[in-house]
Amino acid sequence: MDIIWHGLEPFSIISSRCPKIYQLELNSTTMVRSNAFFPALYLFSLLLIFQSCGSSTAEQQVEDLIFTVADGPMEITVTGTGELNAKKSVKIRAPQGMRPAGIYETTLSNLVPEGTIVNEGDFVASLDRTELAGKMSNVQTELDKVQTQLEQAKIDTAIDLRALRDEIVNLNFTKKQKLLEVEQSKYEPQSVIQRAELDLEQTERDYKQLLTKYDLKQQQAVAKIQEINTLLRQNQQQLQKYLDLSNDFNIFAPKTGMVIYARTWNGKKEPGSRISAWDPVVAELPDLTDMISKTYVNEVDISKVQVGQDVTIKVDAFPDRKYTGSVLKVANIGEQLRGYDAKVFEVIVQVNEVDSIMRPAMTTSNEIVTNVLETVTHIPLEALFSDSLSFVYKRDGNTLVKQEVITGLSNDDMIVVEHGLAAGDAIQLTEPNNKSSLTFIPIDQAIKDEIRQKQEEAKRAREAQAMERRKKMEGVDMPSPSSDGGGGGIIIIN
């Protein structure tokens, strides 16, 4: 039985994957007529090619996993995403009279669009007056009530004093009668004279008591009216405060600038947001000529970050632009923020340049340069292994050994090797299958002690440099307390 093979596509596929091995010049016009021996030969050829291809691929993978050690400069950096804020800004606040007026929270009913340029005295926002109107209505009702009480007190006082005056007049007339009776009884018996004198004395005493009562009644009336007048003035003053506060519920710009909405943990303060008497900031007018970037650094990396360190800043909205900065402030206490598994520390970065494209709340990519090493031996972090001691898998001729190393500073990708490797050494990035049988080459303890001592000296030198950087930053103004400058969103560290 004759078999015809067209194209022999398997050969072309293998040939494309293994260009350096077998090249079979076959085309679609090739036709082979044979007996059953040719299919067997064909399959045997496939096995040889696959074996050669697999061997070549494995060798290529091994070559890809070998790293050649080299000396060169290395930067130790801490990277993170931050947010632009104005270093200084003028707060636009709700009126301070809210709390004294008993209004602890109200609604922001109107607010100009964010980014609006306003001049001093321009309208910015207005607050809802519903609660204030209710208080004004209550005070007005109380004021009307007090005024009625005052009028009633005046009428009652007039009636009471009029009655007392009438009694005084009548008693004075009675006293005169008693005096006349005493004069007429001087020729009467002694008993009659004494009775007349006693009646006169009683009348005079009643008269004096009535005069005293009249004086006290007058004082009482005056005190009562004064009390009502005081209450009346208090209500009038309270009503006036409410009227003034109602006028202040229209908020105007304290100076010229760009309006940036205030931010809280709950987001922007926009129309419809609640304004608290304890946090009355409605918006801000940031100084766009002096910007900072606020970022949060993981507690694992915060020990590397110090005041005065250089920072490279990129604005995500304009990736082709790059700015410089310096670490201005590092928080002493960490905080647990939403979206973070570990505690983070706030880091404030001063932006050195001024650019009109910068706006508060823009996202920035910050790279804090914590150290710059001129010429050091460094390897990828993937090449370093640890088992109570740090070591690498180094090629020693045709063999592979476990070489102990002493490491130093590191960044996100590389780590410095203080001793154990030299430029040109080849190390493996993955653990070999026969790792347990490899020879371990340790470092002499005396060398370790010497290297550790040098590392301590280098650490003290870095600390001295950090102190110098902090001194240089002492004259730089710090951001205003609790100032977000229009920012304040959650920031993600890479």
C-alpha positions in Angstrom: 0.0 0.0 0.0 1.5 3.3 -1.1 1.4 6.3 1.4 1.8 9.9 0.2 3.0 12.7 2.7 2.2 16.3 1.8 4.1 19.3 3.2 5.4 17.5 6.3 4.2 20.4 8.5 5.5 19.0 11.8 9.0 19.4 10.5 8.4 23.1 9.7 7.0 23.8 13.2 9.9 22.2 15.0 12.3 23.9 12.6 10.9 27.3 13.5 11.2 26.6 17.3 14.8 25.2 17.0 16.4 27.2 14.2 19.9 26.3 15.3 19.3 22.5 15.2 17.7 20.7 12.3 16.7 22.4 9.0 14.8 20.2 6.7 14.3 21.6 3.2 10.9 20.2 2.3 8.0 21.8 0.5 4.5 21.0 -0.4 5.4 19.5 -3.8 7.5 16.8 -2.2 5.8 13.4 -2.6 7.4 10.2 -1.3 6.1 6.8 -2.3 7.3 4.0 -0.1 6.2 1.1 2.0 5.6 1.2 5.8 9.3 1.8 6.5 9.1 5.6 5.8 6.5 6.4 8.5 8.7 4.7 11.1 11.7 6.7 9.9 9.6 9.8 10.1 8.6 9.2 13.7 12.2 8.4 14.7 13.3 11.7 13.2 10.6 13.6 15.1 11.9 12.1 18.4 15.5 13.2 17.7 14.4 16.7 16.9 12.2 17.1 19.9 15.0 15.8 22.2 17.5 18.3 20.7 14.9 21.1 20.8 14.1 20.4 24.5 17.8 20.3 25.4 18.4 23.6 23.6 15.5 25.2 25.4 16.6 24.0 28.8 20.1 25.4 28.2 18.6 28.7 27.2 16.5 28.9 30.4 19.6 28.2 32.5 21.5 31.0 30.7 18.5 33.3 31.5 18.8 32.5 35.2 22.4 33.4 35.5 23.4 36.9 36.7 26.9 38.3 36.2 27.9 40.4 39.2 29.1 44.0 38.4 30.3 47.0 40.4 28.5 50.3 39.9 26.5 53.1 41.4 23.3 52.3 43.3 20.5 54.4 44.7 18.5 53.4 47.8 15.0 54.7 47.4 11.6 54.5 48.9 8.8 55.0 46.4 5.2 56.0 47.0 2.2 57.7 45.6 1.3 61.1 47.1 -1.0 64.0 46.7 -0.3 67.6 46.0 -1.4 70.1 48.6 -0.7 73.8 49.0 1.7 74.4 51.8 -0.2 77.4 53.0 -3.8 78.3 52.3 -6.5 80.7 53.6 -9.5 78.9 55.1 -13.0 79.9 54.1 -15.0 79.1 57.2 -18.6 79.1 58.3 -19.4 81.9 60.8 -17.9 81.5 64.2 -21.2 82.4 65.8 -22.8 79.0 65.0 -21.8 77.3 68.3 -22.8 80.2 70.6 -26.1 80.3 68.8 -26.6 76.6 69.5 -26.3 75.6 65.9 -23.8 72.7 65.9 -24.4 71.5 62.3 -26.0 72.8 59.2 -26.1 72.0 55.5 -24.0 73.7 52.8 -26.8 74.8 50.5 -24.8 76.6 47.8 -21.1 76.6 46.8 -19.3 78.0 43.7 -17.7 75.3 41.5 -14.3 74.1 42.6 -11.5 75.8 40.7 -13.4 79.1 40.5 -11.1 82.2 40.7 -12.7 84.7 43.1 -11.7 88.2 44.2 -11.8 89.4 47.8 -15.4 89.9 48.8 -16.9 87.7 46.1 -19.7 85.3 47.0 -18.4 81.7 47.8 -21.1 79.8 49.6 -24.3 79.9 51.6 -25.6 77.8 54.5 -29.0 76.4 55.1 -31.0 78.8 57.4 -33.9 76.4 58.4 -32.7 75.7 61.9 -31.7 79.3 62.4 -35.1 80.5 61.2 -36.7 78.2 63.7 -34.6 79.7 66.6 -35.4 83.2 65.4 -39.1 82.4 65.4 -38.9 81.1 69.0 -37.0 84.1 70.2 -39.5 86.5 68.5 -42.3 84.7 70.2 -40.6 84.9 73.6 -39.9 88.6 72.9 -43.6 89.3 72.2 -44.4 87.5 75.4 -42.0 89.5 77.5 -43.2 92.8 76.0 -46.8 91.8 77.1 -45.5 90.9 80.5 -43.9 94.4 80.8 -47.0 96.2 79.8 -49.1 94.1 82.3 -46.5 94.8 85.1 -46.7 98.5 84.4 -50.5 98.5 84.6 -50.6 96.4 87.8 -48.0 98.6 89.4 -50.0 101.8 88.6 -53.1 100.3 90.1 -51.4 99.1 93.3 -49.7 102.4 93.9 -52.8 104.4 93.1 -54.7 102.4 95.8 -51.9 103.0 98.3 -51.9 106.7 97.6 -55.6 106.8 98.2 -55.2 105.1 101.5 -52.5 107.5 102.5 -54.7 110.5 101.7 -57.6 109.0 103.7 -55.5 108.1 106.6 -54.0 111.6 106.7 -57.5 113.0 106.8 -58.3 110.6 109.7 -55.2 111.8 111.5 -56.3 115.4 111.4 -59.7 114.4 112.8 -58.0 112.6 115.7 -55.8 115.6 116.4 -58.9 117.9 116.5 -60.6 115.5 118.9 -57.6 115.6 121.2 -57.7 119.5 121.2 -61.4 119.5 121.9 -61.1 117.0 124.8 -58.8 119.0 126.9 -61.6 120.1 129.1 -63.0 116.6 129.3 -62.3 114.0 132.0 -58.9 112.5 132.0 -60.1 109.2 130.7 -61.6 110.9 127.6 -58.4 112.8 127.0 -56.3 109.7 127.2 -58.6 107.8 124.8 -58.4 110.6 122.3 -54.6 110.7 122.5 -54.4 106.9 122.0 -56.6 107.1 118.9 -54.4 109.9 117.5 -51.2 107.9 118.3 -52.7 104.8 116.6 -53.6 106.8 113.5 -50.2 108.4 113.2 -48.5 104.9 113.5 -50.8 103.5 110.8 -50.0 106.5 108.6 -46.2 106.0 108.9 -46.6 102.3 108.2 -48.6 103.1 105.1 -45.9 105.5 103.9 -43.3 102.8 104.4 -45.4 100.2 102.5 -45.8 102.7 99.7 -42.1 103.1 99.4 -41.5 99.4 99.4 -44.2 98.8 96.9 -42.6 101.4 94.6 -39.2 99.6 95.0 -40.8 96.2 94.3 -42.5 97.6 91.2 -39.3 99.1 89.9 -37.3 95.8 90.5 -40.0 93.8 88.7 -40.0 96.1 85.7 -36.2 96.1 85.6 -36.2 92.3 85.6 -38.7 92.2 82.7 -36.7 94.8 80.9 -33.5 92.8 81.3 -35.3 89.7 79.9 -36.6 91.8 77.1 -33.1 93.1 76.3 -31.7 89.6 76.4 -34.2 88.4 73.8 -33.7 91.5 71.7 -29.9 90.8 71.8 -30.4 87.2 71.0 -32.7 88.1 68.0 -30.1 90.5 66.8 -27.4 87.8 67.0 -29.5 85.5 65.0 -30.1 88.3 62.4 -26.4 89.0 62.2 -25.7 85.2 61.9 -28.3 84.9 59.2 -26.4 87.5 57.2 -23.1 85.7 57.9 -24.7 82.5 56.4 -23.7 84.1 53.1 -20.0 83.4 53.0 -17.6 85.6 51.0 -14.0 85.3 49.9 -11.5 86.8 52.4 -9.0 87.3 49.6 -8.3 86.7 45.9 -7.6 83.1 44.9 -8.8 79.8 43.5 -11.5 78.0 45.4 -10.6 74.4 46.4 -13.3 72.4 48.3 -12.4 71.4 51.8 -11.9 67.6 52.4 -12.5 65.3 55.2 -12.2 61.5 55.7 -15.7 61.3 54.1 -14.7 63.1 50.9 -15.2 66.6 49.6 -17.5 69.2 51.2 -19.9 69.9 48.3 -23.4 71.4 48.1 -25.5 69.3 50.4 -22.6 68.4 52.7 -23.0 68.9 56.5 -20.9 71.7 58.1 -20.0 71.2 61.7 -19.4 74.0 64.2 -16.2 72.1 65.3 -15.0 71.8 61.7 -16.4 74.9 60.0 -14.0 75.0 57.0 -16.1 75.2 53.8 -13.3 75.7 51.2 -9.8 77.0 50.9 -7.8 79.5 48.8 -4.4 77.7 48.4 -1.1 79.4 47.7 -0.2 77.6 44.4 3.3 79.1 44.4 4.3 76.9 47.4 3.3 73.2 47.1 3.9 70.1 49.0 3.2 66.4 48.4 1.8 64.4 51.3 2.5 60.7 51.2 2.4 57.8 53.6 5.3 55.4 54.1 5.0 51.9 55.4 6.4 51.3 58.9 8.9 48.8 57.3 10.6 51.6 55.3 10.1 54.6 57.5 13.5 54.2 59.2 15.1 54.9 55.9 13.3 58.3 55.4 14.8 61.4 57.1 14.3 65.1 56.8 16.3 66.8 54.0 16.5 63.8 51.7 16.1 64.5 48.0 12.9 63.4 46.3 12.0 63.0 42.6 8.4 64.0 42.0 6.2 63.2 38.9 2.7 64.4 38.5 0.6 61.5 37.1 -1.5 63.8 35.0 1.7 65.1 33.2 4.0 62.1 33.1 6.6 63.9 30.9 7.3 66.4 33.6 9.7 65.8 36.5 10.2 67.9 39.6 12.6 67.9 42.6 11.8 68.1 46.3 13.1 67.5 49.8 11.6 65.7 52.7 10.2 68.4 54.9 8.6 66.5 57.8 8.4 62.9 58.9 5.7 61.9 61.4 6.9 60.5 64.7 3.8 58.4 65.3 2.3 55.9 62.8 -1.4 55.6 62.2 -3.7 53.0 60.9 -5.5 54.1 57.7 -8.2 52.5 55.7 -6.7 50.4 52.9 -3.5 49.6 54.7 -2.6 46.3 56.2 0.2 47.9 58.4 0.7 51.2 60.1 1.9 54.0 58.0 3.8 57.3 58.7 2.9 60.6 57.1 5.8 62.2 55.1 5.6 65.8 53.8 7.7 66.6 50.7 8.5 70.2 49.8 8.2 70.7 46.0 11.1 72.9 44.8 9.7 74.1 41.5 6.7 76.3 40.8 4.5 75.3 37.8 1.1 76.6 36.9 -0.1 73.1 36.0 0.1 72.0 39.6 -3.2 71.8 41.4 -4.1 70.6 44.9 -5.3 66.9 45.0 -3.2 65.9 41.9 -1.7 62.5 42.4 2.1 62.3 42.4 4.7 59.6 42.2 7.4 60.2 44.8 10.8 58.6 44.8 12.7 59.4 48.0 16.4 59.0 47.7 17.5 57.7 51.1 21.1 57.0 50.1 23.4 57.1 47.0 26.3 54.6 46.8 29.0 55.5 44.3 30.6 52.2 43.4 29.4 49.0 45.1 28.9 45.3 44.3 25.2 44.6 44.1 23.0 41.8 43.1 19.3 41.2 42.5 17.3 40.4 45.6 16.1 37.2 43.9 19.7 35.9 44.0 20.1 36.1 47.8 19.0 33.1 49.9 19.1 32.7 53.7 19.3 29.8 56.1 20.6 31.3 59.3 23.3 32.7 57.0 23.0 34.7 53.8 24.4 33.0 50.7 24.2 32.9 46.9 24.6 30.0 44.4 27.9 30.9 42.6 29.4 29.3 39.5 32.9 28.2 40.3 34.2 27.0 37.0 31.9 24.2 35.9 30.6 23.6 39.4 28.0 25.4 41.5 28.7 26.3 45.2 26.9 28.0 48.1 28.9 31.1 48.7 28.3 33.0 52.0 27.9 36.7 51.6 27.7 39.8 53.9 25.0 42.1 52.7 24.4 45.9 53.2 21.8 48.4 52.1 19.0 47.4 49.6 16.3 49.0 47.5 13.2 47.5 45.9 15.3 45.4 43.4 19.0 45.2 44.4 21.0 44.6 47.5 24.6 45.5 48.2 27.1 42.7 48.8 29.9 43.9 51.2 31.9 40.7 51.0 31.8 37.3 49.3 31.4 38.3 45.6 33.4 40.2 43.1 32.6 41.8 39.7 32.5 39.1 37.0 31.2 36.3 39.3 28.2 34.4 37.9 25.4 33.6 40.3 22.2 31.7 39.9 18.8 33.4 40.5 17.0 30.2 41.4 17.7 27.3 43.7 19.1 24.3 42.0 17.6 20.9 42.5 20.7 19.5 44.1 21.1 22.4 46.6 21.6 20.1 49.5 24.7 18.4 48.0 26.5 21.7 47.1 29.6 22.8 48.9 29.2 25.7 51.3 32.0 28.3 51.3 31.9 30.4 54.5 33.5 33.7 55.3 36.2 33.9 58.0 34.9 35.3 61.3 37.6 37.9 61.4 36.5 39.3 58.1 32.9 39.3 59.3 33.9 41.4 62.3 35.9 43.8 60.2 33.0 44.3 57.8 30.5 44.7 60.6 32.7 47.4 62.1 32.9 49.2 58.8 29.1 49.0 58.4 28.7 50.6 61.9 31.1 53.4 60.9 29.2 54.0 57.7 25.9 54.1 59.6 27.3 56.7 61.9 28.5 58.7 58.9 25.0 58.5 57.4 23.5 59.7 60.7 25.8 62.7 60.7 24.8 63.5 57.1 21.2 63.2 58.1 21.8 65.7 61.0 23.3 68.2 58.6 20.4 67.8 56.2 17.9 68.5 59.1 19.8 71.6 60.1 19.6 72.9 56.5 15.8 72.4 56.6 15.3 74.2 59.9 14.8 77.6 58.2 12.1 76.2 55.9 8.5 77.0 56.9 6.3 74.1 57.9 2.8 73.6 56.6 0.1 75.3 58.6 -1.3 73.0 61.4 -4.1 70.6 60.2 -3.8 72.1 56.7 -4.6 69.9 53.8 -4.3 72.7 51.3 -7.1 71.2 49.3 -6.0 67.6 49.6 -6.5 64.9 52.2 -7.5 61.8 50.2 -6.3 58.3 50.8 -2.8 57.6 49.4 -1.5 54.2 48.2 2.1 53.2 48.6 3.7 51.1 45.9 
